[in-house]
Structure formats: C-alpha cells, structure tokens
Amino acid sequence: MTGNNYDDWRRRSPFYGETHEALSSSVRAFIAREATPHVEAWEEAGIVPRAFHEKAGAAGLLGLGFPEQLGGTAEGIDSFHKLVLVDETARCGSGGVQSGLFTHAVAMPLLIEHGDPDLAASVAPRILAGLDILAIAITEPSGGSDVAALKTGVRREGDTFIVNGSKTFISNGMRADWFVTAVRTGGPGMGGISMLLIPGDSPGLTRTSLKKMGWHAGDTATLHFDDVRVPVHHLLGQENKGFKPILRNFNWERIQAAQQCTAFARIAHEEAVDWANQRETFGQKLGSHPVIRSKLADMKRRIDTTQASVDLNTWQFDQGLDSASDIALLKVQATRMFEQVLREAAQVLGGASFIRGTLTERIYREVRVVAIGGGSEEILLDLAGRQLGYGAS
C-alpha cells in the first residue's frame, strides 16, 4: 500500500542501519512462524507456553544486548536493536505475548549490573536460553506507582533475609522461576529500599492469578511472601540503596513501552487502511470519503511524531544524555497517541472492530495497561513537572 508500509519509517531514519534491518527480518520470520498462528489459542489459554520461551531463547531473542559470557549477544548491539525487537514482536498483535516473553528485559539488568557475579552466572544463562523465567516484583497493593512507599519488609537473621509482604500486577507472576524484588530493609522512604533475587520455589511464597481486561496471553499475579527465607548473597547492590537503580531501570522500561505503543498503533492503522481500501459504502470505497481519508492521515501524523520522539530519547539514552522528565513525557505522549489511534481505527472498521477476530479489537483491550503500567500518566506528568521545577517556591 502506498504510504503505509509498516516499517518504511525505519528505512528513512538516521538511527537505523543494515544490522537493524537484518534483525528485523529475522525476528519477523520467527514471529510469523512461531507466534502469529498460535496467538488466539494462547489468548484463550491465558498463557504463553514455555516451549515458546525455549524457541525464542534458541533464536537469540532473549539474549539481545546481554553479555556474551552469560549467553547473550552484546557486540554491536545498541538500544535501537532492542526497539526493533519490540516492534517486530508486536506484529502478532498481542501485548500478552510480549509481556510473557520479555519480563526479563526489565529485571535482568538489575541482576547483572548489581548482583554478585557468581549469582548472575548461575541464573542468567538459563533465563536467556528460555529455560527459566525471570520477573520483576515492585508494585504493591497499597502503593501502585509510589515505589518509595513500598511495605514488603525484611528482617535479617544471620546470613538470611526473611521477607514478608505482597506484590501485585506482576507479569509472569504465576510462572516465574525467579523474582527481582524490591523490599524494605531500612527506614521509610526511598532510602530504605533494597533489591533481592528471590527463587520462585521458596517456601512461604504463594501466588494468585489475576484475570485482566487485556494482555490475556501473558499471565499476571499477586505474590504473597510469608516468612520467605532468602540468602544474603541474593542482595542486588548495596543494602538500602536500591531506589536509584530501580528508577534508572524505569527509564528504559518507559522508552520500550512507548515503542510498543507506536508499534501497536501502526498495526491498527495498517488494518484500518486495508479496510478502508476494500470496504464499499454509498457506492464508493470507504477510504474515498474525505472524512475517512483525513482520519487515516491524522492517525499517521500522531504515530510518526511519537516515533520521532521515541528515537530521539533512545539516542539520548545510549549517549548518557537521557532525561527522566523527557522520558516520562514521552510515555504519556505515546499512551495517549495509542488510545486515540485505536479509537479512530475502531471507528474506521465500524462494527467489525467490536467483534473478535480483528487486530484492532485485540489491541484495543490493551490500551489501558500501557497507560497505567510503568508509571501512570498522572504520576509521570507530575514527576516531569517536579523535575522541571514547575510550581517550585
């Protein structure tokens, strides 16, 4: 379709080159072969099978950007390769597949960069091979996005931490073999937070599955810690100094979330263009009506301007020039664009968008989770305003 090639924007961008296109082709073929034919079944089952993790690990998808000695692929990899991975895995039209496959992408840097090297060497290779699953557990029932207020507490007995509390909205919570977990080891506020790597089979750790509006193929759970004993050497980083690494990790998570928004919006836009070019109404193609043509053009405007911001923030991140306020505003921009584009795509498809079977219907169910997860729009706007000094006395 003229002017609507899914990935044409990459070929005209200064941030992407031959290696990014090669990765794109490889991941696209993998998703088309191993995921797309099965997505509906996985959505109904509410889970991505472990066999798919193993296939993704064998194909190198899980190790992208992680150290070679741990089973990853790091040489020549930049953050734009990771954006390509987000973009191409979105093609199957399921955020649940991405959520089920890539929770380690957020948790693993905390283990590798802050954990004991021997601990990382014993755990990471199985995760990158798709044999084990790693999740991150930060959000709590009482605090939501307020990380500094978390309550899951720890007391120390010799060489053991004993954990009590709960976490919720944990992606891969039912299946994970390991959890990078934020806990309170000190006093109130951000100064008393630490990170622990907690084995999923720890006595006293129980899980409750949560049913969701969207992301059906990715399992989500509440975790309950009842005197869970964790070896002290599973501490990631310094005790009571976990808050800053968590926030730094959030920056990249939010950039990836913004890329997910542009990818899914582009898929819905493509489906809307296809529909408008084929559907006939009042004696002419739907897309020939000026109101529909303008709607499709405006959707593309929103997607392309958001993608430009994603790319700029990603370049700044790789250069060490990233700004937490800019990234917070980027995520808000992306989630609001996502919601608007999906609304308009549904309007173009009409009643078909309300019936199971269209990509737009499936993706529309996943708009809200991106607008809330990783920092809600309200929290991020306030964070940006405070960092920019707005309202300061």
VOGU-3710 file (C-alpha; in Angstrom, 3 decimals, decimal comma):
1> mtgnnyddwr> 0,000/0,000/0,000  1,405/3,378/-0,996  2,401/5,451/2,015  1,513/2,751/4,531  4,459/0,362/4,606  4,687/-0,865/8,192  8,414/-0,354/8,629  9,146/2,260/5,971  9,896/4,778/8,728  12,984/2,806/9,769
11> rrspfygeth> 14,477/2,900/6,282  14,281/6,697/6,272  15,677/7,189/9,774  19,308/8,084/10,616  19,139/5,845/13,684  18,693/2,512/11,885  21,042/0,711/9,504  21,726/-2,647/7,901  22,118/-4,573/11,168  18,770/-3,287/12,400
21> ealsssvraf> 17,107/-4,341/9,151  18,735/-7,768/9,344  17,452/-8,212/12,872  14,025/-7,028/11,760  13,836/-9,678/9,041  14,977/-12,426/11,392  12,549/-11,582/14,202  9,699/-11,045/11,737  10,161/-14,520/10,306  10,349/-16,052/13,770
31> iareatphve> 7,150/-14,350/14,952  5,285/-15,233/11,758  6,285/-18,873/12,152  6,211/-19,456/15,909  3,747/-16,923/17,363  1,160/-15,499/14,976  -0,546/-18,821/14,144  -0,976/-19,577/17,854  -1,894/-16,215/19,362  -5,638/-16,834/19,573
41> aweeagivpr> -5,082/-20,156/21,346  -2,643/-18,539/23,763  -5,091/-15,704/24,426  -7,799/-18,226/25,265  -5,444/-20,263/27,462  -4,218/-17,123/29,223  -0,580/-18,107/28,954  2,402/-18,283/26,598  3,805/-21,837/26,633  7,293/-22,409/27,984
51> afhekagaag> 8,177/-24,127/24,728  7,879/-20,734/23,031  10,348/-19,261/25,536  12,810/-22,000/24,625  12,381/-21,344/20,913  12,840/-17,608/21,471  15,954/-18,317/23,523  17,390/-20,584/20,839  16,695/-17,881/18,225  18,620/-15,330/20,294
61> llglgfpeql> 15,636/-13,068/21,037  16,002/-13,257/24,819  19,737/-12,591/24,909  19,805/-9,447/22,780  22,000/-6,825/24,450  23,137/-9,052/27,318  26,754/-10,196/27,898  28,155/-12,928/25,704  29,576/-14,850/28,687  26,049/-15,234/30,055
71> ggtaegidsf> 24,639/-16,491/26,769  23,612/-13,148/25,303  24,596/-11,115/22,244  26,127/-7,755/23,071  28,709/-6,929/20,414  27,404/-4,300/18,004  24,036/-4,088/19,777  22,563/-0,703/20,632  19,201/0,320/22,057  17,732/0,671/18,558
81> hklvlvdeta> 18,175/-3,064/18,037  16,056/-3,534/21,146  13,404/-1,208/19,705  13,365/-3,345/16,571  12,771/-6,389/18,778  9,802/-4,650/20,421  8,471/-3,518/17,059  8,697/-6,857/15,286  7,350/-8,977/18,140  4,337/-6,651/18,196
91> rcgsggvqsg> 3,388/-7,856/14,714  1,494/-10,812/16,167  -0,855/-8,231/17,690  -0,631/-9,400/21,298  0,830/-7,413/24,169  0,371/-10,530/26,272  2,883/-12,394/24,125  5,407/-9,595/24,592  4,683/-9,387/28,312  5,003/-13,139/28,686
101> lfthavampl> 8,268/-13,279/26,783  10,199/-10,219/27,896  9,765/-9,582/31,647  13,442/-10,465/31,977  14,359/-7,440/29,829  13,459/-5,168/32,745  14,647/-7,427/35,572  17,893/-8,809/34,133  19,922/-5,556/34,125  19,371/-5,248/37,875
111> liehgdpdla> 20,699/-8,779/38,382  23,693/-8,435/36,065  24,747/-4,896/36,961  24,133/-5,051/40,715  24,164/-8,716/41,717  27,017/-10,966/42,764  28,791/-12,113/39,552  28,650/-15,764/40,587  24,905/-15,451/41,245  24,324/-13,872/37,841
121> asvaprilag> 26,468/-16,545/36,172  24,416/-19,308/37,758  20,991/-17,824/36,958  21,187/-15,692/33,800  22,215/-18,318/31,186  19,107/-20,443/31,786  16,893/-17,363/31,527  18,476/-16,163/28,290  18,134/-19,683/26,894  14,415/-19,625/27,686
131> ldilaiaite> 14,699/-22,483/30,183  13,839/-20,354/33,224  11,654/-17,248/33,544  12,690/-14,084/35,383  10,150/-11,485/36,519  10,327/-8,194/38,385  8,242/-7,584/41,504  7,964/-3,968/42,625  4,306/-2,842/42,642  2,302/-3,432/45,815
141> psggsdvaal> -1,448/-3,416/46,527  -1,138/-0,336/48,735  1,287/1,782/46,732  0,919/1,403/42,973  3,496/3,604/41,258  4,775/5,031/44,571  7,920/2,916/44,867  9,239/4,908/47,830  6,193/3,849/49,870  6,582/0,092/49,419
151> ktgvrregdt> 5,961/-2,004/52,539  7,187/-5,528/51,820  9,563/-5,857/54,753  12,729/-7,768/55,522  14,441/-8,734/58,719  17,857/-10,327/58,868  18,822/-13,472/60,744  22,492/-14,244/60,249  23,138/-14,879/56,561  19,415/-14,919/55,685
161> fivngsktfi> 16,830/-12,262/54,856  13,258/-13,097/55,882  10,651/-11,456/53,650  7,017/-10,672/54,499  4,525/-8,738/52,399  2,914/-8,849/48,971  3,332/-7,671/45,386  0,660/-7,329/42,730  0,188/-6,878/38,969  3,329/-8,988/38,470
171> sngmradwfv> 3,784/-10,034/34,845  4,748/-13,717/34,599  3,922/-13,913/38,283  2,407/-17,374/38,050  5,258/-18,950/36,103  8,452/-17,134/37,025  11,314/-19,181/38,439  12,996/-16,045/39,827  11,843/-12,623/41,000  13,923/-9,455/41,210
181> tavrtggpgm> 12,048/-7,991/44,167  12,060/-4,548/45,773  11,884/-4,789/49,567  12,216/-2,529/52,562  15,370/-3,243/54,544  15,607/0,146/56,238  13,522/3,089/57,348  10,676/4,817/55,494  11,065/6,477/52,117  13,430/5,870/49,242
191> ggismllipg> 16,461/5,450/51,498  15,352/2,121/52,960  14,795/0,112/49,768  16,856/-2,847/48,586  16,590/-5,439/45,819  16,628/-9,199/46,295  16,656/-12,093/43,852  14,033/-14,472/45,244  13,659/-18,043/43,938  10,152/-18,820/42,766
201> dspgltrtsl> 10,083/-22,128/44,636  10,856/-20,544/48,016  8,748/-21,951/50,883  6,255/-19,312/52,003  5,896/-17,759/48,537  2,383/-18,203/47,129  0,740/-16,782/44,011  -2,763/-15,766/42,989  -3,635/-15,444/39,297  -5,344/-12,228/38,164
211> kkmgwhagdt> -7,843/-12,039/35,305  -7,395/-8,956/33,142  -9,038/-6,753/30,535  -6,188/-7,358/28,102  -2,777/-8,985/27,784  -4,636/-12,287/28,029  -1,730/-14,366/26,730  0,562/-13,064/29,479  -0,116/-14,314/32,996  -0,323/-11,793/35,844
221> atlhfddvrv> -0,354/-12,495/39,569  -0,326/-11,257/43,126  2,586/-12,632/45,157  2,388/-13,319/48,893  5,576/-13,590/50,995  5,132/-15,322/54,358  8,487/-15,660/56,129  10,265/-16,338/52,851  13,938/-17,002/53,540  16,430/-15,571/51,033
231> pvhhllgqen> 20,236/-15,900/51,248  22,002/-12,613/51,941  24,185/-13,071/48,852  20,979/-12,668/46,789  21,065/-8,956/47,631  21,404/-6,954/44,393  23,516/-3,884/45,011  24,010/-2,200/48,339  21,538/-2,577/51,161  19,126/0,406/51,402
241> kgfkpilrnf> 20,441/1,761/48,066  18,052/0,095/45,635  15,845/3,063/44,819  18,090/4,793/42,258  18,851/1,628/40,218  15,119/0,890/40,101  14,345/4,388/38,817  17,143/4,215/36,237  15,699/0,916/35,066  12,259/2,535/34,774
251> nweriqaaqq> 13,609/4,986/32,182  14,401/2,233/29,698  11,191/0,365/30,514  9,224/3,518/29,655  11,042/4,001/26,349  10,225/0,413/25,419  6,601/0,957/26,435  6,460/3,983/24,144  7,847/1,885/21,286  5,222/-0,764/21,993
261> ctafariahe> 2,560/1,936/21,671  3,832/3,110/18,286  4,123/-0,474/17,024  0,597/-1,455/18,000  -0,819/1,850/16,765  0,903/1,264/13,423  -0,625/-2,219/13,197  -4,116/-0,830/13,856  -3,542/1,960/11,345  -2,455/-0,558/8,715
271> eavdwanqre> -5,566/-2,651/9,346  -7,753/0,465/9,091  -6,143/1,465/5,775  -6,655/-2,045/4,390  -10,295/-1,967/5,486  -10,892/1,488/4,031  -9,364/0,460/0,699  -11,584/-2,626/0,413  -14,884/-1,656/2,032  -17,537/-0,026/-0,159
281> tfgqklgshp> -20,069/2,426/1,278  -22,559/4,625/-0,565  -21,225/3,485/-3,927  -17,518/4,132/-3,340  -14,551/2,856/-1,361  -14,704/3,838/2,289  -11,276/5,433/2,018  -12,508/7,733/-0,734  -14,670/9,662/1,712  -12,759/12,802/2,794
291> virskladmk> -13,628/12,307/6,465  -12,082/8,813/6,461  -9,058/9,888/4,429  -8,431/12,729/6,878  -8,856/10,385/9,828  -6,244/7,970/8,457  -3,804/10,801/7,740  -4,222/12,184/11,245  -3,559/8,755/12,735  -0,287/8,563/10,793
301> rridttqasv> 0,646/12,063/11,971  0,252/11,035/15,589  2,207/7,806/15,142  5,116/9,356/13,235  5,604/12,293/15,604  5,596/9,929/18,579  8,084/7,611/16,859  10,409/10,554/16,277  10,339/11,297/19,997  10,965/7,637/20,861
311> dlntwqfdqg> 14,014/7,603/18,593  15,433/10,837/19,983  15,031/9,704/23,584  16,616/6,365/22,710  19,648/8,080/21,155  19,960/10,273/24,246  19,712/7,175/26,460  22,592/5,490/24,625  24,664/8,679/24,840  24,037/9,063/28,572
321> ldsasdiall> 22,114/12,273/27,873  18,684/10,958/28,823  16,311/12,980/30,947  13,831/11,321/33,310  11,363/14,142/32,721  11,599/13,824/28,928  11,127/10,063/29,123  8,159/10,469/31,450  6,559/12,897/28,994  7,385/10,549/26,111
331> kvqatrmfeq> 5,489/7,696/27,714  2,463/9,927/28,312  2,589/11,129/24,706  2,824/7,557/23,450  -0,001/6,136/25,549  -2,347/8,982/24,656  -1,463/8,634/20,983  -2,078/4,890/21,260  -5,518/5,398/22,739  -6,523/7,976/20,120
341> vlreaaqvlg> -5,268/5,941/17,167  -7,008/2,775/18,362  -10,227/4,713/18,833  -10,028/6,043/15,287  -9,098/2,645/13,853  -12,177/1,189/15,530  -14,305/3,948/14,009  -13,000/3,111/10,542  -13,668/-0,606/10,992  -17,088/0,110/12,477
351> gasfirgtlt> -18,898/-2,911/13,893  -16,086/-5,239/12,827  -13,859/-3,674/15,489  -16,231/-4,872/18,200  -16,122/-8,494/17,079  -13,312/-10,886/17,995  -11,044/-11,558/15,055  -9,631/-8,158/14,137  -6,243/-6,990/15,351  -7,797/-3,678/16,331
361> eriyrevrvv> -10,245/-5,381/18,706  -7,489/-7,353/20,419  -5,065/-4,456/20,658  -7,752/-2,037/21,885  -8,144/-4,202/25,006  -4,524/-3,465/25,844  -4,597/0,324/25,698  -5,242/0,860/29,385  -2,464/-1,334/30,765  0,249/0,641/28,972
371> aigggseeil> -1,238/3,933/30,189  -1,039/2,692/33,779  1,874/0,241/33,994  5,419/1,527/34,463  4,059/4,780/35,880  0,582/6,088/35,204  0,049/9,176/33,063  -0,825/11,230/36,141  2,254/10,119/38,091  4,568/10,740/35,135
381> ldlagrqlgy> 3,194/14,191/34,361  3,675/15,186/37,988  7,173/13,663/38,021  8,115/15,660/34,931  6,629/18,845/36,357  8,582/18,475/39,583  11,859/17,706/37,811  11,365/20,705/35,539  10,814/22,944/38,548  7,206/23,838/37,818
391> gas> 5,420/25,165/40,864  8,630/25,476/42,872  8,533/28,173/45,515
//
